[in-house]
Amino acid sequence: MKRILALLCVLVLAAAGHALAGQARSNTGCGLGSMLFENNADGSVVSQSFQATTNGLFGNQTFGITSGTLGCEQPDSVFKDDKLLAFTVDNMDGLARDIASGQGETLKTVAELMEIPASRQSEVFARLQSNFDQIFITGEESASVVLTRIARIAG
């Protein structure tokens, strides 16, 4: 009886591993570990641990995401200008006030750093003002999230 139960457990575990094979990448994300152990992506804890450990140990997921390599997809909006991100981090409150009013120095500086032509700025500012609740949904957004939303709305 114990042998039958043991055999049944092995069969169930083997089937579960096969069924979870597609889930391995979603659990571990992209990166070098996911690429190296791709053929072993059977969904097992061991395989996923190797993938996650390699990804974490070499810190390559950030590189993969920003470059669109190592099985990662590059986000629609990657902010290559550190000045823009740093300025936004330091001026989030002022930016929120300026977007709410549709004008202001902080908003103008962000537009210039985003290289929005001066001829389009008033139109973009009005669009941002009317979509304020889509930019600052919770009030706890990070600067990169706010910039991504601004870029999407600014077109």
N, CA, C and O of each residue as an XYZ file, in Angstrom:
620
protein
N       0.817     -1.194      0.000
C       0.000      0.000      0.000
C       0.863      1.261      0.000
O       0.547      2.237     -0.679
N       1.970      1.231      0.778
C       2.851      2.391      0.840
C       3.511      2.646     -0.505
O       3.725      3.796     -0.891
N       3.836      1.566     -1.222
C       4.461      1.717     -2.529
C       3.512      2.365     -3.523
O       3.929      3.199     -4.328
N       2.272      1.998     -3.475
C       1.277      2.572     -4.383
C       1.110      4.061     -4.085
O       1.049      4.882     -5.000
N       1.038      4.400     -2.802
C       0.923      5.797     -2.415
C       2.160      6.586     -2.838
O       2.030      7.706     -3.334
N       3.344      6.033     -2.655
C       4.583      6.699     -3.050
C       4.621      6.904     -4.562
O       5.003      7.975     -5.035
N       4.225      5.874     -5.326
C       4.194      5.985     -6.773
C       3.188      7.048     -7.213
O       3.464      7.826     -8.126
N       2.048      7.080     -6.580
C       1.028      8.074     -6.893
C       1.544      9.485     -6.617
O       1.321     10.394     -7.417
N       2.230      9.671     -5.494
C       2.802     10.987     -5.151
C       3.823     11.418     -6.194
O       3.833     12.577     -6.606
N       4.684     10.495     -6.626
C       5.693     10.813     -7.635
C       5.019     11.223     -8.942
O       5.441     12.194     -9.571
N       3.991     10.509     -9.354
C       3.283     10.852    -10.584
C       2.612     12.218    -10.492
O       2.652     12.993    -11.447
N       2.005     12.513     -9.365
C       1.350     13.811     -9.183
C       2.383     14.932     -9.215
O       2.162     15.956     -9.861
N       3.505     14.752     -8.528
C       4.552     15.767     -8.519
C       5.156     15.975     -9.903
O       5.456     17.107    -10.282
N       5.337     14.903    -10.655
C       5.881     15.028    -12.008
C       4.921     15.788    -12.905
O       5.340     16.637    -13.692
N       3.653     15.490    -12.793
C       2.653     16.194    -13.595
C       2.565     17.659    -13.197
O       2.406     18.527    -14.055
N       2.668     17.940    -11.910
C       2.606     19.325    -11.436
C       3.800     20.110    -11.940
O       3.655     21.268    -12.333
N       4.977     19.505    -11.937
C       6.172     20.180    -12.441
C       6.030     20.535    -13.896
O       6.404     21.631    -14.313
N       5.486     19.610    -14.682
C       5.274     19.886    -16.101
C       4.225     20.975    -16.299
O       4.373     21.822    -17.180
N       3.193     20.961    -15.507
C       2.134     21.965    -15.637
C       2.624     23.355    -15.258
O       2.109     24.351    -15.767
N       3.612     23.436    -14.371
C       4.114     24.725    -13.907
C       5.307     25.224    -14.711
O       5.871     26.262    -14.365
N       5.704     24.543    -15.747
C       6.902     24.928    -16.497
C       6.820     26.349    -17.021
O       7.821     27.063    -16.990
N       5.678     26.780    -17.497
C       5.527     28.141    -17.999
C       5.534     29.178    -16.903
O       5.744     30.362    -17.165
N       5.308     28.746    -15.685
C       5.250     29.677    -14.565
C       6.638     30.047    -14.065
O       6.789     31.072    -13.400
N       7.659     29.244    -14.363
C       9.003     29.482    -13.834
C       9.509     30.861    -14.221
O      10.016     31.586    -13.364
N       9.389     31.238    -15.463
C       9.886     32.542    -15.908
C       9.100     33.658    -15.235
O       9.680     34.683    -14.877
N       7.785     33.483    -15.052
C       7.014     34.543    -14.414
C       7.376     34.695    -12.944
O       7.258     35.789    -12.391
N       7.812     33.620    -12.304
C       8.222     33.707    -10.902
C       9.599     34.328    -10.749
O       9.831     35.078     -9.801
N      10.517     34.033    -11.659
C      11.897     34.486    -11.514
C      12.210     35.695    -12.370
O      13.255     36.320    -12.186
N      11.354     36.036    -13.282
C      11.606     37.183    -14.148
C      12.620     36.862    -15.223
O      12.931     35.702    -15.496
N      13.119     37.909    -15.818
C      14.111     37.740    -16.868
C      15.497     37.913    -16.271
O      15.629     38.260    -15.098
N      16.515     37.679    -17.057
C      17.884     37.857    -16.599
C      18.758     36.687    -16.963
O      18.307     35.724    -17.584
N      20.016     36.776    -16.570
C      20.999     35.758    -16.917
C      20.611     34.386    -16.374
O      20.724     33.385    -17.081
N      20.155     34.334    -15.122
C      19.764     33.052    -14.532
C      18.622     32.409    -15.283
O      18.612     31.195    -15.487
N      17.661     33.212    -15.694
C      16.522     32.680    -16.449
C      16.955     32.171    -17.815
O      16.378     31.221    -18.343
N      17.990     32.815    -18.391
C      18.496     32.373    -19.687
C      19.357     31.105    -19.538
O      19.222     30.167    -20.324
N      20.231     31.084    -18.539
C      21.123     29.938    -18.350
C      20.371     28.665    -17.999
O      20.712     27.580    -18.470
N      19.352     28.805    -17.173
C      18.617     27.637    -16.715
C      17.269     27.507    -17.418
O      16.338     26.905    -16.884
N      17.172     28.073    -18.615
C      15.906     28.055    -19.365
C      15.467     26.630    -19.692
O      14.282     26.313    -19.595
N      16.394     25.780    -20.073
C      16.052     24.398    -20.406
C      15.656     23.602    -19.169
O      15.022     22.552    -19.277
N      16.027     24.100    -18.002
C      15.676     23.431    -16.753
C      14.462     24.076    -16.107
O      14.145     23.789    -14.952
N      13.785     24.940    -16.839
C      12.651     25.679    -16.286
C      11.443     24.761    -16.163
O      10.422     24.962    -16.821
N      11.576     23.755    -15.313
C      10.505     22.782    -15.134
C       9.513     23.218    -14.068
O       8.556     22.502    -13.774
N       9.738     24.384    -13.496
C       8.825     24.867    -12.467
C       9.172     24.380    -11.087
O       8.476     24.703    -10.125
N      10.254     23.594    -10.964
C      10.604     23.081     -9.643
C      11.204     24.188     -8.798
O      11.717     25.181     -9.314
N      11.131     24.002     -7.511
C      11.686     24.970     -6.577
C      13.191     25.103     -6.791
O      13.732     26.206     -6.722
N      13.857     24.004     -7.046
C      15.306     24.019     -7.238
C      15.667     24.827     -8.476
O      16.551     25.683     -8.422
N      14.994     24.563     -9.587
C      15.272     25.281    -10.826
C      15.012     26.777    -10.673
O      15.821     27.605    -11.091
N      13.878     27.108    -10.072
C      13.556     28.519     -9.875
C      14.530     29.178     -8.905
O      14.848     30.357     -9.057
N      15.004     28.436     -7.918
C      15.993     28.974     -6.980
C      17.301     29.285     -7.693
O      17.915     30.322     -7.440
N      17.737     28.385     -8.591
C      18.951     28.647     -9.372
C      18.785     29.901    -10.228
O      19.685     30.737    -10.308
N      17.620     30.017    -10.865
C      17.373     31.181    -11.717
C      17.391     32.472    -10.898
O      18.080     33.429    -11.252
N      16.642     32.492     -9.818
C      16.542     33.701     -8.994
C      17.876     34.050     -8.348
O      18.246     35.222     -8.273
N      18.604     33.028     -7.877
C      19.902     33.277     -7.236
C      20.892     33.854     -8.235
O      21.605     34.805     -7.917
N      20.946     33.297     -9.430
C      21.855     33.808    -10.455
C      21.471     35.225    -10.848
O      22.335     36.091    -10.979
N      20.179     35.464    -11.035
C      19.740     36.817    -11.372
C      20.121     37.807    -10.280
O      20.604     38.901    -10.572
N      19.910     37.433     -9.039
C      20.216     38.326     -7.925
C      21.703     38.488     -7.686
O      22.171     39.587     -7.389
N      22.451     37.401     -7.814
C      23.882     37.415     -7.548
C      24.629     38.318     -8.524
O      25.541     39.044     -8.130
N      24.245     38.271     -9.784
C      24.939     39.062    -10.788
C      24.259     40.413    -11.050
O      24.791     41.227    -11.806
N      23.110     40.661    -10.449
C      22.437     41.948    -10.590
C      22.198     42.340    -12.031
O      22.397     43.497    -12.401
N      21.777     41.401    -12.842
C      21.693     41.654    -14.274
C      20.291     41.960    -14.780
O      20.122     42.300    -15.951
N      19.289     41.848    -13.925
C      17.935     42.108    -14.404
C      17.758     43.574    -14.785
O      17.086     43.883    -15.769
N      18.357     44.477    -14.011
C      18.247     45.899    -14.343
C      18.846     46.168    -15.713
O      18.257     46.878    -16.528
N      20.024     45.594    -15.965
C      20.645     45.746    -17.274
C      19.745     45.172    -18.365
O      19.538     45.801    -19.402
N      19.218     43.984    -18.127
C      18.360     43.344    -19.117
C      17.108     44.155    -19.413
O      16.683     44.258    -20.564
N      16.521     44.732    -18.368
C      15.300     45.517    -18.555
C      15.599     46.799    -19.329
O      14.865     47.146    -20.254
N      16.673     47.507    -18.959
C      16.965     48.770    -19.636
C      17.494     48.573    -21.049
O      17.330     49.448    -21.900
N      18.135     47.420    -21.310
C      18.683     47.189    -22.648
C      17.778     46.330    -23.518
O      17.978     46.240    -24.729
N      16.781     45.698    -22.903
C      15.892     44.830    -23.677
C      16.553     43.507    -24.045
O      16.173     42.885    -25.037
N      17.552     43.061    -23.252
C      18.247     41.805    -23.512
C      17.993     40.817    -22.383
O      17.233     41.112    -21.461
N      18.622     39.644    -22.447
C      18.524     38.598    -21.429
C      17.086     38.140    -21.194
O      16.720     37.762    -20.081
N      16.286     38.176    -22.238
C      14.907     37.733    -22.128
C      13.971     38.766    -21.533
O      12.806     38.468    -21.268
N      14.466     39.981    -21.320
C      13.646     41.058    -20.749
C      13.084     41.928    -21.865
O      13.702     42.089    -22.917
N      11.916     42.479    -21.619
C      11.348     43.434    -22.554
C      11.663     44.823    -22.043
O      11.546     45.096    -20.849
N      12.064     45.702    -22.951
C      12.367     47.068    -22.555
C      11.054     47.827    -22.360
O      10.160     47.747    -23.202
N      10.939     48.563    -21.253
C       9.722     49.340    -21.037
C       9.528     50.366    -22.146
O      10.480     50.763    -22.817
N       8.271     50.793    -22.328
C       7.966     51.796    -23.346
C       8.749     53.073    -23.115
O       9.208     53.706    -24.065
N       8.897     53.442    -21.887
C       9.511     54.721    -21.577
C      10.670     54.519    -20.613
O      10.465     54.291    -19.421
N      11.888     54.603    -21.137
C      13.073     54.501    -20.305
C      13.682     55.898    -20.233
O      13.990     56.500    -21.262
N      13.853     56.401    -19.033
C      14.382     57.747    -18.872
C      15.894     57.681    -18.806
O      16.477     57.300    -17.790
N      16.517     58.062    -19.914
C      17.960     58.006    -20.007
C      18.588     59.248    -19.399
O      19.785     59.268    -19.114
N      17.800     60.263    -19.203
C      18.319     61.511    -18.678
C      18.214     61.498    -17.156
O      17.135     61.662    -16.587
N      19.349     61.301    -16.522
C      19.370     61.268    -15.060
C      18.942     62.598    -14.459
O      18.383     62.634    -13.363
N      19.203     63.697    -15.175
C      18.818     65.014    -14.672
C      17.301     65.112    -14.518
O      16.804     65.664    -13.535
N      16.572     64.577    -15.491
C      15.115     64.611    -15.438
C      14.595     63.848    -14.236
O      13.747     64.347    -13.497
N      15.095     62.656    -14.042
C      14.650     61.842    -12.918
C      15.046     62.482    -11.589
O      14.233     62.549    -10.667
N      16.283     62.949    -11.487
C      16.742     63.584    -10.246
C      15.930     64.844     -9.950
O      15.544     65.077     -8.805
N      15.672     65.651    -10.968
C      14.885     66.869    -10.774
C      13.477     66.520    -10.294
O      12.947     67.164     -9.389
N      12.882     65.509    -10.899
C      11.518     65.119    -10.529
C      11.476     64.587     -9.107
O      10.557     64.908     -8.353
N      12.462     63.775     -8.730
C      12.520     63.261     -7.355
C      12.558     64.419     -6.365
O      11.852     64.404     -5.357
N      13.381     65.420     -6.655
C      13.557     66.549     -5.738
C      12.391     67.533     -5.743
O      12.265     68.338     -4.821
N      11.537     67.483     -6.767
C      10.496     68.509     -6.925
C       9.100     67.937     -7.130
O       8.278     68.551     -7.810
N       8.822     66.778     -6.555
C       7.518     66.131     -6.766
C       6.355     67.003     -6.308
O       5.355     67.115     -7.017
N       6.468     67.625     -5.132
C       5.360     68.447     -4.632
C       5.109     69.640     -5.548
O       3.964     69.939     -5.887
N       6.175     70.313     -5.944
C       6.034     71.452     -6.851
C       5.477     71.040     -8.195
O       4.666     71.755     -8.782
N       5.910     69.886     -8.687
C       5.400     69.386     -9.970
C       3.913     69.092     -9.877
O       3.154     69.416    -10.790
N       3.497     68.484     -8.784
C       2.066     68.190     -8.601
C       1.252     69.482     -8.572
O       0.193     69.572     -9.193
N       1.755     70.484     -7.844
C       1.048     71.783     -7.801
C       0.965     72.419     -9.181
O      -0.080     72.936     -9.575
N       2.084     72.376     -9.917
C       2.102     72.985    -11.250
C       1.195     72.252    -12.230
O       0.518     72.885    -13.039
N       1.177     70.944    -12.164
C       0.280     70.193    -13.054
C      -1.163     70.500    -12.702
O      -1.996     70.645    -13.595
N      -1.474     70.601    -11.418
C      -2.844     70.927    -10.997
C      -3.272     72.292    -11.509
O      -4.441     72.488    -11.843
N      -2.337     73.245    -11.578
C      -2.691     74.589    -12.050
C      -2.476     74.749    -13.554
O      -2.956     75.713    -14.149
N      -1.759     73.812    -14.169
C      -1.536     73.877    -15.612
C      -0.412     74.804    -16.013
O      -0.271     75.130    -17.192
N       0.396     75.237    -15.051
C       1.511     76.132    -15.354
C       2.475     76.164    -14.174
O       2.147     75.716    -13.076
N       3.660     76.696    -14.415
C       4.617     76.844    -13.330
C       6.019     76.465    -13.746
O       6.226     75.759    -14.733
N       6.989     76.952    -12.968
C       8.403     76.738    -13.282
C       8.798     75.259    -13.237
O       9.550     74.793    -14.092
N       8.302     74.531    -12.258
C       8.666     73.113    -12.153
C       8.168     72.351    -13.371
O       8.901     71.546    -13.944
N       6.951     72.596    -13.761
C       6.372     71.935    -14.933
C       7.125     72.337    -16.195
O       7.378     71.498    -17.059
N       7.481     73.596    -16.307
C       8.223     74.074    -17.479
C       9.604     73.414    -17.547
O      10.062     73.042    -18.627
N      10.258     73.272    -16.407
C      11.575     72.628    -16.378
C      11.473     71.163    -16.784
O      12.299     70.671    -17.552
N      10.463     70.466    -16.271
C      10.265     69.059    -16.650
C      10.011     68.956    -18.151
O      10.552     68.068    -18.810
N       9.200     69.847    -18.692
C       8.919     69.835    -20.134
C      10.198     70.063    -20.936
O      10.415     69.409    -21.956
N      11.035     70.974    -20.486
C      12.292     71.230    -21.189
C      13.230     70.028    -21.100
O      13.874     69.664    -22.083
N      13.303     69.415    -19.918
C      14.152     68.231    -19.768
C      13.624     67.054    -20.585
O      14.394     66.193    -21.010
N      12.309     67.018    -20.804
C      11.708     65.964    -21.637
C      11.762     66.331    -23.119
O      11.314     65.571    -23.977
N      12.317     67.509    -23.402
C      12.470     68.012    -24.763
C      11.139     68.182    -25.484
O      11.017     67.881    -26.672
N      10.151     68.667    -24.751
C       8.865     69.017    -25.360
C       9.048     70.410    -25.961
O       9.400     71.347    -25.245
N       8.815     70.558    -27.259
C       9.022     71.860    -27.899
C       8.176     72.954    -27.235
O       7.047     72.711    -26.808
N       8.744     74.153    -27.159
C       8.044     75.292    -26.534
C       6.690     75.544    -27.195
O       5.745     75.988    -26.542
N       6.607     75.260    -28.486
C       5.353     75.491    -29.208
C       4.239     74.539    -28.767
O       3.062     74.836    -28.969
N       4.592     73.410    -28.174
C       3.597     72.423    -27.728
C       3.331     72.465    -26.232
O       2.390     71.834    -25.751
N       4.154     73.207    -25.490
C       4.087     73.131    -24.042
C       2.736     73.536    -23.464
O       2.236     72.856    -22.568
N       2.137     74.606    -23.938
C       0.844     75.025    -23.362
C      -0.232     73.972    -23.600
O      -1.074     73.734    -22.734
N      -0.205     73.344    -24.767
C      -1.169     72.266    -25.066
C      -0.918     71.066    -24.149
O      -1.860     70.489    -23.605
N       0.342     70.698    -23.982
C       0.701     69.563    -23.128
C       0.341     69.870    -21.679
O      -0.180     69.003    -20.976
N       0.613     71.100    -21.220
C       0.289     71.476    -19.837
C      -1.207     71.358    -19.577
O      -1.625     70.890    -18.518
N      -2.010     71.785    -20.548
C      -3.474     71.692    -20.398
C      -3.908     70.225    -20.350
O      -4.785     69.857    -19.569
N      -3.294     69.403    -21.180
C      -3.627     67.975    -21.185
C      -3.236     67.320    -19.860
O      -3.990     66.513    -19.317
N      -2.057     67.668    -19.343
C      -1.633     67.131    -18.057
C      -2.567     67.587    -16.946
O      -2.922     66.801    -16.067
N      -2.965     68.856    -16.982
C      -3.875     69.384    -15.954
C      -5.205     68.631    -15.966
O      -5.731     68.280    -14.910
N      -5.737     68.389    -17.138
C      -7.023     67.690    -17.212
C      -6.908     66.203    -16.865
O      -7.913     65.546    -16.592
N      -5.690     65.680    -16.876
C      -5.466     64.283    -16.520
C      -4.704     64.131    -15.205
O      -4.073     63.101    -14.969
N      -4.759     65.141    -14.357
C      -4.040     65.131    -13.086
C      -4.319     63.851    -12.298
O      -3.400     63.248    -11.744
N      -5.591     63.439    -12.249
C      -5.959     62.253    -11.468
C      -5.436     60.955    -12.085
O      -5.451     59.915    -11.426
N      -4.974     60.996    -13.335
C      -4.354     59.825    -13.952
C      -2.840     59.801    -13.724
O      -2.195     58.771    -13.922
N      -2.276     60.938    -13.308
C      -0.845     61.029    -13.038
C      -0.570     60.742    -11.565
O       0.314     59.956    -11.222
N      -1.338     61.389    -10.716
C      -1.188     61.214     -9.266
C      -2.425     60.486     -8.740
O      -3.343     61.111     -8.209
N      -2.440     59.194     -8.887
C      -3.607     58.390     -8.519
C      -3.686     58.222     -7.003
O      -4.742     58.432     -6.405
N      -2.572     57.846     -6.388
C      -2.572     57.593     -4.941
C      -1.889     58.700     -4.150
O      -2.114     58.838     -2.948
N      -1.058     59.486     -4.821
C      -0.270     60.486     -4.113
C       1.023     59.926     -3.558
O       1.816     60.658     -2.966
N       1.241     58.637     -3.743
C       2.450     57.972     -3.249
C       3.318     57.460     -4.397
O       4.217     56.648     -4.175
N       3.062     57.921     -5.612
C       3.786     57.436     -6.790
C       5.260     57.829     -6.727
O       5.623     58.864     -6.167
N       6.087     56.990     -7.309
C       7.509     57.321     -7.435
C       7.681     58.293     -8.599
O       6.791     58.447     -9.435
N       8.828     58.936     -8.637
C       9.102     59.892     -9.711
C       9.083     59.206    -11.072
O       8.591     59.782    -12.042
N       9.607     57.993    -11.160
C       9.620     57.300    -12.450
C       8.211     56.958    -12.924
O       7.930     57.011    -14.121
N       7.334     56.609    -12.002
C       5.937     56.331    -12.372
C       5.275     57.610    -12.866
O       4.575     57.597    -13.879
N       5.491     58.710    -12.155
C       4.906     59.997    -12.563
C       5.417     60.388    -13.948
O       4.637     60.820    -14.797
N       6.720     60.242    -14.182
C       7.287     60.585    -15.490
C       6.749     59.692    -16.598
O       6.497     60.161    -17.708
N       6.573     58.425    -16.307
C       6.005     57.512    -17.303
C       4.589     57.936    -17.672
O       4.221     57.928    -18.847
N       3.800     58.304    -16.678
C       2.426     58.744    -16.934
C       2.412     60.070    -17.684
O       1.593     60.265    -18.582
N       3.305     60.978    -17.326
C       3.383     62.256    -18.015
C       3.747     62.026    -19.475
O       3.131     62.612    -20.365
N       4.747     61.174    -19.735
C       5.170     60.897    -21.110
C       4.034     60.301    -21.922
O       3.858     60.642    -23.092
N       3.263     59.410    -21.309
C       2.136     58.778    -22.015
C       1.075     59.823    -22.370
O       0.548     59.818    -23.482
N       0.767     60.704    -21.443
C      -0.264     61.718    -21.688
C       0.232     62.795    -22.632
O      -0.526     63.276    -23.474
N       1.505     63.185    -22.504
C       2.069     64.241    -23.340
C       2.165     63.802    -24.800
O       2.136     64.623    -25.716
N       2.280     62.489    -24.992
C       2.331     61.947    -26.349
C       3.576     62.306    -27.008
O       3.794     61.934    -28.161
